[in-house]
Amino acid sequence: MKKITTLMVCVCIIASMLSAQTTPDPYDILDKLESAYDYSAQDYSATVTLIVEKPESPAEQMQFKLFQRDAKKR
């Protein structure tokens, strides 16, 4: 009886850990990166490549282009 109870508790813990994992949103990742770097006094452009690899499916490649122009008049 004790072994069955222990086994059930382990199964419940593993199931809760697996269900807690979520797929990250690539747009959310880019928003966090953009807010982490402040280029408010400069112009810049960047090309970001994001590769998503899922089991039993081909790799998916997404490419984003980011631009920012300085607000000052020249």
N, C-alpha and C positions, 0 to 999 in steps of 0.2 A: 504493500500500500504506500509506503514511504517513497519507493522508487517511482511509482506512477505519479505521485504528487509532484515530486521533483522534476520529472520529465515534463509534466504539464506546465509547470512554472517556467521551465526553460523554453518551451515552445511558445508560450505567451510573450516572453521577453523578446525572443527573436522576431516574432511576428510584429510586435509593436515597433521594433527598431527598423524593420524593413518598410513598414507602412509610413514611417516618419520621413523617409527620404523623398524629396521632391526634385523635379527637373528644374534647373536654374533657367531663368528667362534671359536670353542673350541681350535684349534691349535694356533690362535692368542692370546687367553687368556693365554695359557701355555707359549708362547714365551715372553709375557709381564712379567709373574711371574718369569720366568727364568732370564730375564735381570734385574729384581728388586733385586735379591739376588746374590751376588758375592761370590762364594765359590772357588775362584781361587787357594787358598793355601790348599785346603782340598779335600778328596774324599767324595763322598756322593751318596746315592741312595734314591729314593723316589717312592712311588706308589700313584698316584693321581686318584681319582675316581670322575667322572663328571656325574651327573644325569640330564637328560633333560626331563622336563615334559611339554607336549603340551596338550592343551584341546582336549578332545575326542580321545585320543590315549594313549596307555600304556607308562609308563615311560621307557626311554631308558638309559641304563647305559654304560658308556665308561670308560675304565681303561687304564692309561698310566703309563709306568715305565720309570723313568728318572735316568740316571747314569752319573757321572762325575769323572774322575780319575785325580789326581794331576799330573802335567806335570814334576815334579822333578823326577830324578832318585834316587832310594833308594839303 
